[in-house]
Amino acid sequence: MKTFDLVVIGGGPAGIAAAATASKHGLQVAIIDERPTLGGQIYKRVGPGFKVKSAKEVGKDYFLGEELINELENSSVELFLETLVGTIENSAVVIVRNGESAERLNYKKLLISPGAYDRPVAFPGWTLPGVITAGAAQSLVKTQRVNPGSRIFFAGSGPLALAFPAQLSGYGANIVGIIEAAPRPGIFKALRILLAVIGNLDLMRDAAKYQFHLISNRIPMTYRRIIVSANGKDRVESVTHAKVDKNWRVIPGTEKTVEVDALCVGYGFFPSVELFRLLDCELEYEESRGGAVVKLDNWGATSVANVFGAGDGTGISGSYVAIARGRLAALKIAAELGKISDKALSTLAAGYQRTFSQRTKFQRAINNAYEIKSGIYELADNGTVICRCESVKLESILPVLESTIDPSVVKAYTRCGMGLCQGRNCQRQISALIAQKHGIPISQITQATPRFPTKPIKLGQIADATVTSEKYFIDAE
């Protein structure tokens, strides 16, 4: 059992920035991450045993991540990598390290920055080999140098539709086409983006660079089209896409089919709010930021005492907002624990608050231009698998929807959400089906009851060590 001033859950941009800042101001800090390396998705490192000689040659994100990680590694922060959170109770985080028994980390303050994951979109053929999410494709190419296919098609929306295909193409991947579900930003939406340019010129330059790369490499990009199906027997062999209306509903008769051997899907991200829900932190709903998001004050404090949040795990806002929010939360925690004065807090926070405001304004303008529409949840047919873990098809779910608006009831009758992912891939789709069936806004659909642990762990690792009798002992192996 160890005691820390601050325990940080999540080793992405927000968690790293928070831990490094808190340590700098005299706090005893621990940071927990389930991966073997720090960085999260955007700053993901190459695996243990490999070394990058020049971070700049790998890419801008890798270089920025290295600067942030070096700041942390040069601090006194204690690292707990390859570590899962078993539960959080009585001001303590119960952790399970790889192959070891559970242990407790007591904390005075807790900061949760669990990151986000690719938004699952269910359509016929989405479970075929060769259909991958944008984040998975980026990891394969960026950190493992594995090309996901020889003819890659990208379907998605938002900045992802520019950035990911251009990045993958820059790494040598052959992108044969891109479709964007949203319309090209009109004059008013474009003006809103331009009005938020202060403090965001780097992002505008990146967007221009990606656009130029696609044009110069003759990679076609079409607006107002959505993926309809991935086709093939043993793996994806072609994709069908179609034109959509203002709600992203397919317009019949506009379908087109393209031969491919890989489909990359990037319709944004969902925040990993499971830990916040388990602690009963107050949530709100913003579809453009991933749906259920955590309600935070200006310093990142949640509605639960001594619990803070930062990063895309609280609501999708991007890495720059995540870093600023992480540092602000760390400074506030340092002030509450008497490490810095209120005057010093105001002075130290000013720059981060300005960055947070500017980056958030730009993100909101982008979200407004590429707002997710309900048609994205209406692509599945009766034979489409909705719950991948339990192989549950839409036809098995529809009868249950006749008599309930509760996803937990759907879960009990169909097993949707009972698998390894614990509903991460299917829960929003189920909520959307309920909303459509009963005419209820999706924001008002309650989510299935959360349970610890949030990730699968071996029973033997959390068993009470005092239980030694064979009568009660359970061998988790």
URKATA-V276819 format. One record per backbone hydrogen bond with DSSP energy under -1.0 kcal/mol. CO is the residue of the C=O (numbers start at 1). NH is the residue of the N-H. Records with the same first field share a line. If there is no record, write none. Layout:
BEGIN
CO = NH ; NH
END
This chain:
BEGIN
2 = 106
4 = 108
5 = 109
6 = 30
7 = 111
8 = 32
9 = 113
11 = 39
12 = 16
13 = 17
14 = 18
15 = 19
16 = 20
17 = 21
18 = 22
19 = 23
20 = 24
21 = 25
22 = 27
23 = 26
28 = 5 ; 6
29 = 78
30 = 8
31 = 80
32 = 10
33 = 83
35 = 82
39 = 43
41 = 44
47 = 50
55 = 59
59 = 63
60 = 64
61 = 65
62 = 66
63 = 67
64 = 68
65 = 69
66 = 70
67 = 71
68 = 72
69 = 73
70 = 74
72 = 75
78 = 31
80 = 33
82 = 98
84 = 96
87 = 94
91 = 107
92 = 89
93 = 105
94 = 86 ; 87
95 = 103
96 = 84
97 = 100
103 = 95
104 = 2
105 = 93
106 = 4
109 = 7
110 = 308
111 = 9
112 = 310
115 = 272
117 = 270
123 = 126
124 = 230
125 = 128
128 = 131
129 = 236
130 = 263
132 = 265
133 = 137
134 = 138
135 = 139
136 = 140
137 = 141
138 = 142
139 = 143
140 = 146
151 = 261 ; 262
152 = 176
153 = 264
154 = 179
155 = 266
156 = 181
158 = 161
159 = 162 ; 163
160 = 164
162 = 166
163 = 167
164 = 168
165 = 169
166 = 170
167 = 171
168 = 173
169 = 172
174 = 152
177 = 154
178 = 222
179 = 156
180 = 225
182 = 224
186 = 190
187 = 191
188 = 192
189 = 193
190 = 194
191 = 195
194 = 197
197 = 200
200 = 204
201 = 205
202 = 206
203 = 207
204 = 208
205 = 209
206 = 210
207 = 211
208 = 212
209 = 213
210 = 214
211 = 215
212 = 216
213 = 217
214 = 219
215 = 218
220 = 178
222 = 180
224 = 244
226 = 242
229 = 240
231 = 237 ; 238
237 = 260
238 = 231
239 = 258
240 = 228 ; 229
241 = 256
242 = 226
243 = 251
245 = 248
247 = 375
249 = 245
251 = 254
256 = 241
258 = 239
262 = 153
263 = 132
264 = 155
265 = 134
266 = 157
268 = 119
270 = 117
271 = 273
273 = 277
274 = 278
275 = 279
276 = 281
277 = 280
282 = 295
284 = 293
286 = 289 ; 291
287 = 290
289 = 316
291 = 286
293 = 284
297 = 300
300 = 309
301 = 297
304 = 307
306 = 110
307 = 302
308 = 112
311 = 314
314 = 294
318 = 322
319 = 323
320 = 324
321 = 325
322 = 326
323 = 327
324 = 328
325 = 329
326 = 330
327 = 331
328 = 332
329 = 333
330 = 334
331 = 335
332 = 336
333 = 337
334 = 339
335 = 338
341 = 345
342 = 346
343 = 347
344 = 348
345 = 349
349 = 353
350 = 354
351 = 355
352 = 356
353 = 357
354 = 358
355 = 359
356 = 360
357 = 361
358 = 362
359 = 363
360 = 364
361 = 365
362 = 366
363 = 367
364 = 368
365 = 369
366 = 370
373 = 376
374 = 377
375 = 378
381 = 384
382 = 395
384 = 394
387 = 392
392 = 386 ; 387
393 = 396
394 = 397 ; 398
397 = 401
400 = 403
406 = 409 ; 410
407 = 411
408 = 412
409 = 413
410 = 414
411 = 415
415 = 418
419 = 422
421 = 424
423 = 427
426 = 430
427 = 431
428 = 432
429 = 433
430 = 434
431 = 435
432 = 436
433 = 437
434 = 438
435 = 439 ; 440
441 = 444
442 = 445
458 = 461
459 = 462
461 = 102
464 = 467
469 = 472 ; 473
END
